[in-house]
Amino acid sequence: MSPSARPGAALRSPFALLVLLAPLAVAVSNPAAADPLSAYGSYVGEDHSFHDHHHENLRGINLSEANLSSANFTDAQLRDAILVDAIAVDTLFTSAILWNANLSGADLTRADLTKANLKGAILSNAVLWDANLAGSELKNADFRGAHLLGANLTNVLNGQLADFTGAYFDAHTQLAPAIDDSVMYYVVGVCPTNANQYWIDTDRDGDGDSCQGASPLPEPGSIAMLAGSALLAALARRRG
């Protein structure tokens, strides 16, 4: 006599497994609908990652410390918005109006700010690693102490009228000719005695001279990348 089927065996069949996983597959392929945001509203510390808010009027909104990673704010009206210390990694701000917006201390790693209006915007101490600001309007924008390693600032408008005092850039940063990098710190790696600081080349001779600034906590592998870049540069100079 064959043994009786175990309870629940049918649920473990391939077909049953597909049926059980179908709702999960649908949920993954269709991100949650964006929570409504409104102009002048306060959403401090909320999670709005992966949400779509393109073309929306969000003037004066307060998104400080909010998680906006991979969200879409393309063509959005964000004039006077407050995004202090917001997390906006891989976020789209393409052609967005960020006039007089406050993004100080925000993490804008790999954010797309192509052709954005950043007139009068505050980006002091913001992290803009590998961010794209090509073609953006920078009149009176404040980038003091901003982290611009690998950022693209080509073809910007009024770059000479923005304040880049104390900003950090490296060999991978693309700057428009109008931007004065003499007031900026040239980063050639991680400080050899303090991994939380940059290794700065003050005389621009290719060698690090001093440890300055408080480098932001990078994504895994970024410190290794910086250190590797510095090592390769040193080896190239030695061969020369």
Contacts in CASP RR format, 6 or more apart in sequence:
PFRMAT RR
TARGET T0000
AUTHOR 0000-0000-0000
METHOD contacts of the structure
MODEL  1
MSPSARPGAALRSPFALLVLLAPLAVAVSNPAAADPLSAYGSYVGEDHSF
HDHHHENLRGINLSEANLSSANFTDAQLRDAILVDAIAVDTLFTSAILWN
ANLSGADLTRADLTKANLKGAILSNAVLWDANLAGSELKNADFRGAHLLG
ANLTNVLNGQLADFTGAYFDAHTQLAPAIDDSVMYYVVGVCPTNANQYWI
DTDRDGDGDSCQGASPLPEPGSIAMLAGSALLAALARRRG
10 16 0 8 1.000
11 17 0 8 1.000
11 20 0 8 1.000
31 50 0 8 1.000
31 51 0 8 1.000
32 50 0 8 1.000
32 51 0 8 1.000
34 48 0 8 1.000
34 51 0 8 1.000
34 52 0 8 1.000
34 53 0 8 1.000
34 71 0 8 1.000
35 46 0 8 1.000
35 48 0 8 1.000
35 51 0 8 1.000
37 43 0 8 1.000
37 48 0 8 1.000
37 53 0 8 1.000
37 56 0 8 1.000
37 58 0 8 1.000
37 61 0 8 1.000
38 58 0 8 1.000
38 61 0 8 1.000
39 57 0 8 1.000
39 58 0 8 1.000
39 59 0 8 1.000
39 60 0 8 1.000
39 61 0 8 1.000
39 77 0 8 1.000
40 59 0 8 1.000
40 60 0 8 1.000
40 61 0 8 1.000
41 60 0 8 1.000
41 61 0 8 1.000
41 62 0 8 1.000
42 61 0 8 1.000
42 62 0 8 1.000
43 61 0 8 1.000
43 62 0 8 1.000
43 63 0 8 1.000
43 66 0 8 1.000
44 62 0 8 1.000
44 63 0 8 1.000
44 64 0 8 1.000
44 65 0 8 1.000
44 66 0 8 1.000
45 63 0 8 1.000
45 64 0 8 1.000
45 65 0 8 1.000
45 66 0 8 1.000
45 67 0 8 1.000
46 63 0 8 1.000
46 66 0 8 1.000
46 67 0 8 1.000
47 66 0 8 1.000
47 67 0 8 1.000
48 63 0 8 1.000
48 66 0 8 1.000
48 67 0 8 1.000
48 68 0 8 1.000
48 71 0 8 1.000
49 67 0 8 1.000
49 68 0 8 1.000
49 69 0 8 1.000
49 70 0 8 1.000
49 71 0 8 1.000
50 69 0 8 1.000
50 70 0 8 1.000
50 71 0 8 1.000
51 71 0 8 1.000
51 72 0 8 1.000
52 71 0 8 1.000
52 72 0 8 1.000
53 71 0 8 1.000
53 72 0 8 1.000
53 73 0 8 1.000
53 76 0 8 1.000
54 72 0 8 1.000
54 73 0 8 1.000
54 74 0 8 1.000
54 75 0 8 1.000
54 76 0 8 1.000
54 92 0 8 1.000
55 74 0 8 1.000
55 75 0 8 1.000
55 76 0 8 1.000
56 73 0 8 1.000
56 76 0 8 1.000
56 77 0 8 1.000
57 76 0 8 1.000
57 77 0 8 1.000
58 73 0 8 1.000
58 76 0 8 1.000
58 77 0 8 1.000
58 78 0 8 1.000
58 81 0 8 1.000
59 77 0 8 1.000
59 78 0 8 1.000
59 79 0 8 1.000
59 80 0 8 1.000
59 81 0 8 1.000
60 78 0 8 1.000
60 79 0 8 1.000
60 80 0 8 1.000
60 81 0 8 1.000
60 82 0 8 1.000
61 78 0 8 1.000
61 81 0 8 1.000
61 82 0 8 1.000
62 81 0 8 1.000
62 82 0 8 1.000
63 81 0 8 1.000
63 82 0 8 1.000
63 83 0 8 1.000
63 86 0 8 1.000
64 82 0 8 1.000
64 83 0 8 1.000
64 84 0 8 1.000
64 85 0 8 1.000
64 86 0 8 1.000
65 84 0 8 1.000
65 85 0 8 1.000
65 86 0 8 1.000
65 87 0 8 1.000
66 83 0 8 1.000
66 86 0 8 1.000
66 87 0 8 1.000
67 86 0 8 1.000
67 87 0 8 1.000
68 83 0 8 1.000
68 86 0 8 1.000
68 87 0 8 1.000
68 88 0 8 1.000
68 91 0 8 1.000
69 87 0 8 1.000
69 88 0 8 1.000
69 89 0 8 1.000
69 90 0 8 1.000
69 91 0 8 1.000
70 89 0 8 1.000
70 90 0 8 1.000
70 91 0 8 1.000
71 88 0 8 1.000
71 91 0 8 1.000
71 92 0 8 1.000
72 91 0 8 1.000
72 92 0 8 1.000
73 91 0 8 1.000
73 92 0 8 1.000
73 93 0 8 1.000
73 96 0 8 1.000
74 92 0 8 1.000
74 93 0 8 1.000
74 94 0 8 1.000
74 95 0 8 1.000
74 96 0 8 1.000
75 94 0 8 1.000
75 95 0 8 1.000
75 96 0 8 1.000
76 93 0 8 1.000
76 96 0 8 1.000
76 97 0 8 1.000
77 96 0 8 1.000
77 97 0 8 1.000
78 93 0 8 1.000
78 96 0 8 1.000
78 97 0 8 1.000
78 98 0 8 1.000
78 101 0 8 1.000
79 97 0 8 1.000
79 98 0 8 1.000
79 99 0 8 1.000
79 100 0 8 1.000
79 101 0 8 1.000
80 99 0 8 1.000
80 100 0 8 1.000
80 101 0 8 1.000
81 98 0 8 1.000
81 101 0 8 1.000
81 102 0 8 1.000
82 101 0 8 1.000
82 102 0 8 1.000
83 101 0 8 1.000
83 102 0 8 1.000
83 103 0 8 1.000
83 106 0 8 1.000
84 102 0 8 1.000
84 103 0 8 1.000
84 104 0 8 1.000
84 105 0 8 1.000
84 106 0 8 1.000
85 104 0 8 1.000
85 105 0 8 1.000
85 106 0 8 1.000
86 103 0 8 1.000
86 106 0 8 1.000
86 107 0 8 1.000
87 106 0 8 1.000
87 107 0 8 1.000
88 106 0 8 1.000
88 107 0 8 1.000
88 108 0 8 1.000
88 111 0 8 1.000
89 107 0 8 1.000
89 108 0 8 1.000
89 109 0 8 1.000
89 110 0 8 1.000
89 111 0 8 1.000
90 109 0 8 1.000
90 110 0 8 1.000
90 111 0 8 1.000
91 108 0 8 1.000
91 111 0 8 1.000
91 112 0 8 1.000
92 111 0 8 1.000
92 112 0 8 1.000
93 111 0 8 1.000
93 112 0 8 1.000
93 113 0 8 1.000
93 116 0 8 1.000
94 112 0 8 1.000
94 113 0 8 1.000
94 114 0 8 1.000
94 115 0 8 1.000
94 116 0 8 1.000
95 114 0 8 1.000
95 115 0 8 1.000
95 116 0 8 1.000
96 113 0 8 1.000
96 116 0 8 1.000
96 117 0 8 1.000
97 116 0 8 1.000
97 117 0 8 1.000
98 113 0 8 1.000
98 116 0 8 1.000
98 117 0 8 1.000
98 118 0 8 1.000
98 121 0 8 1.000
99 117 0 8 1.000
99 118 0 8 1.000
99 119 0 8 1.000
99 120 0 8 1.000
99 121 0 8 1.000
100 119 0 8 1.000
100 120 0 8 1.000
100 121 0 8 1.000
101 118 0 8 1.000
101 121 0 8 1.000
101 122 0 8 1.000
102 121 0 8 1.000
102 122 0 8 1.000
103 121 0 8 1.000
103 122 0 8 1.000
103 123 0 8 1.000
103 126 0 8 1.000
104 122 0 8 1.000
104 123 0 8 1.000
104 124 0 8 1.000
104 125 0 8 1.000
104 126 0 8 1.000
104 142 0 8 1.000
105 123 0 8 1.000
105 124 0 8 1.000
105 125 0 8 1.000
105 126 0 8 1.000
105 127 0 8 1.000
106 123 0 8 1.000
106 126 0 8 1.000
106 127 0 8 1.000
107 126 0 8 1.000
107 127 0 8 1.000
107 216 0 8 1.000
108 123 0 8 1.000
108 126 0 8 1.000
108 127 0 8 1.000
108 128 0 8 1.000
108 131 0 8 1.000
109 127 0 8 1.000
109 128 0 8 1.000
109 129 0 8 1.000
109 130 0 8 1.000
109 131 0 8 1.000
109 219 0 8 1.000
110 129 0 8 1.000
110 130 0 8 1.000
110 131 0 8 1.000
110 132 0 8 1.000
111 128 0 8 1.000
111 131 0 8 1.000
111 132 0 8 1.000
112 131 0 8 1.000
112 132 0 8 1.000
113 131 0 8 1.000
113 132 0 8 1.000
113 133 0 8 1.000
113 136 0 8 1.000
114 132 0 8 1.000
114 133 0 8 1.000
114 134 0 8 1.000
114 135 0 8 1.000
114 136 0 8 1.000
115 134 0 8 1.000
115 135 0 8 1.000
115 136 0 8 1.000
116 133 0 8 1.000
116 136 0 8 1.000
116 137 0 8 1.000
117 136 0 8 1.000
117 137 0 8 1.000
118 133 0 8 1.000
118 136 0 8 1.000
118 137 0 8 1.000
118 138 0 8 1.000
118 141 0 8 1.000
119 137 0 8 1.000
119 138 0 8 1.000
119 139 0 8 1.000
119 140 0 8 1.000
119 141 0 8 1.000
119 158 0 8 1.000
120 139 0 8 1.000
120 140 0 8 1.000
120 141 0 8 1.000
120 142 0 8 1.000
121 141 0 8 1.000
121 142 0 8 1.000
122 141 0 8 1.000
122 142 0 8 1.000
123 141 0 8 1.000
123 142 0 8 1.000
123 143 0 8 1.000
123 146 0 8 1.000
124 142 0 8 1.000
124 143 0 8 1.000
124 144 0 8 1.000
124 145 0 8 1.000
124 146 0 8 1.000
125 144 0 8 1.000
125 145 0 8 1.000
125 146 0 8 1.000
125 147 0 8 1.000
126 143 0 8 1.000
126 146 0 8 1.000
126 147 0 8 1.000
127 146 0 8 1.000
127 147 0 8 1.000
127 216 0 8 1.000
128 146 0 8 1.000
128 147 0 8 1.000
128 148 0 8 1.000
128 151 0 8 1.000
129 147 0 8 1.000
129 148 0 8 1.000
129 149 0 8 1.000
129 150 0 8 1.000
129 151 0 8 1.000
129 216 0 8 1.000
129 218 0 8 1.000
129 222 0 8 1.000
130 149 0 8 1.000
130 150 0 8 1.000
130 151 0 8 1.000
131 148 0 8 1.000
131 150 0 8 1.000
131 151 0 8 1.000
131 152 0 8 1.000
132 151 0 8 1.000
132 152 0 8 1.000
133 151 0 8 1.000
133 152 0 8 1.000
133 153 0 8 1.000
133 156 0 8 1.000
134 152 0 8 1.000
134 153 0 8 1.000
134 154 0 8 1.000
134 155 0 8 1.000
134 156 0 8 1.000
135 154 0 8 1.000
135 155 0 8 1.000
135 156 0 8 1.000
135 157 0 8 1.000
136 153 0 8 1.000
136 156 0 8 1.000
136 157 0 8 1.000
137 156 0 8 1.000
137 157 0 8 1.000
137 158 0 8 1.000
138 153 0 8 1.000
138 156 0 8 1.000
138 157 0 8 1.000
138 158 0 8 1.000
138 159 0 8 1.000
138 161 0 8 1.000
138 162 0 8 1.000
139 157 0 8 1.000
139 158 0 8 1.000
139 159 0 8 1.000
139 161 0 8 1.000
139 162 0 8 1.000
140 158 0 8 1.000
140 161 0 8 1.000
140 162 0 8 1.000
140 163 0 8 1.000
141 159 0 8 1.000
141 162 0 8 1.000
141 163 0 8 1.000
142 162 0 8 1.000
142 163 0 8 1.000
143 162 0 8 1.000
143 163 0 8 1.000
143 164 0 8 1.000
143 167 0 8 1.000
144 163 0 8 1.000
144 164 0 8 1.000
144 165 0 8 1.000
144 166 0 8 1.000
144 167 0 8 1.000
145 165 0 8 1.000
145 166 0 8 1.000
145 167 0 8 1.000
145 168 0 8 1.000
146 164 0 8 1.000
146 167 0 8 1.000
146 168 0 8 1.000
147 167 0 8 1.000
147 168 0 8 1.000
147 215 0 8 1.000
147 216 0 8 1.000
148 167 0 8 1.000
148 168 0 8 1.000
148 169 0 8 1.000
148 173 0 8 1.000
148 184 0 8 1.000
149 168 0 8 1.000
149 169 0 8 1.000
149 170 0 8 1.000
149 172 0 8 1.000
149 173 0 8 1.000
149 187 0 8 1.000
149 226 0 8 1.000
150 169 0 8 1.000
150 170 0 8 1.000
150 172 0 8 1.000
150 173 0 8 1.000
150 174 0 8 1.000
151 169 0 8 1.000
151 173 0 8 1.000
151 174 0 8 1.000
152 173 0 8 1.000
152 174 0 8 1.000
153 159 0 8 1.000
153 173 0 8 1.000
153 174 0 8 1.000
153 175 0 8 1.000
153 176 0 8 1.000
153 179 0 8 1.000
154 174 0 8 1.000
154 175 0 8 1.000
154 176 0 8 1.000
155 176 0 8 1.000
156 176 0 8 1.000
156 178 0 8 1.000
156 179 0 8 1.000
158 178 0 8 1.000
159 176 0 8 1.000
159 178 0 8 1.000
159 179 0 8 1.000
160 178 0 8 1.000
160 179 0 8 1.000
160 180 0 8 1.000
162 179 0 8 1.000
164 179 0 8 1.000
164 180 0 8 1.000
164 181 0 8 1.000
164 183 0 8 1.000
164 184 0 8 1.000
165 183 0 8 1.000
165 184 0 8 1.000
166 183 0 8 1.000
166 184 0 8 1.000
166 185 0 8 1.000
167 183 0 8 1.000
167 184 0 8 1.000
167 185 0 8 1.000
168 184 0 8 1.000
168 185 0 8 1.000
168 187 0 8 1.000
168 198 0 8 1.000
168 213 0 8 1.000
168 215 0 8 1.000
169 175 0 8 1.000
169 181 0 8 1.000
169 184 0 8 1.000
169 185 0 8 1.000
169 186 0 8 1.000
169 187 0 8 1.000
170 186 0 8 1.000
170 187 0 8 1.000
170 188 0 8 1.000
170 189 0 8 1.000
170 226 0 8 1.000
170 229 0 8 1.000
171 188 0 8 1.000
171 229 0 8 1.000
171 233 0 8 1.000
175 181 0 8 1.000
185 198 0 8 1.000
185 200 0 8 1.000
185 202 0 8 1.000
185 212 0 8 1.000
185 213 0 8 1.000
186 200 0 8 1.000
186 201 0 8 1.000
186 202 0 8 1.000
186 204 0 8 1.000
187 198 0 8 1.000
187 199 0 8 1.000
187 200 0 8 1.000
187 201 0 8 1.000
187 226 0 8 1.000
188 199 0 8 1.000
188 200 0 8 1.000
188 201 0 8 1.000
188 206 0 8 1.000
188 207 0 8 1.000
188 208 0 8 1.000
188 229 0 8 1.000
188 230 0 8 1.000
188 233 0 8 1.000
189 198 0 8 1.000
189 199 0 8 1.000
189 208 0 8 1.000
189 226 0 8 1.000
189 227 0 8 1.000
189 228 0 8 1.000
189 229 0 8 1.000
189 230 0 8 1.000
190 197 0 8 1.000
190 198 0 8 1.000
190 199 0 8 1.000
190 215 0 8 1.000
190 223 0 8 1.000
190 226 0 8 1.000
190 227 0 8 1.000
190 230 0 8 1.000
191 197 0 8 1.000
191 198 0 8 1.000
191 199 0 8 1.000
191 211 0 8 1.000
192 199 0 8 1.000
192 211 0 8 1.000
193 211 0 8 1.000
194 211 0 8 1.000
195 223 0 8 1.000
196 214 0 8 1.000
196 215 0 8 1.000
197 211 0 8 1.000
197 212 0 8 1.000
197 213 0 8 1.000
197 214 0 8 1.000
197 215 0 8 1.000
198 211 0 8 1.000
198 212 0 8 1.000
198 213 0 8 1.000
198 215 0 8 1.000
199 208 0 8 1.000
199 210 0 8 1.000
199 211 0 8 1.000
199 230 0 8 1.000
200 208 0 8 1.000
200 209 0 8 1.000
200 210 0 8 1.000
200 211 0 8 1.000
200 212 0 8 1.000
201 207 0 8 1.000
201 208 0 8 1.000
201 209 0 8 1.000
202 208 0 8 1.000
202 209 0 8 1.000
202 210 0 8 1.000
203 209 0 8 1.000
206 233 0 8 1.000
206 237 0 8 1.000
207 234 0 8 1.000
207 237 0 8 1.000
208 230 0 8 1.000
218 226 0 8 1.000
END
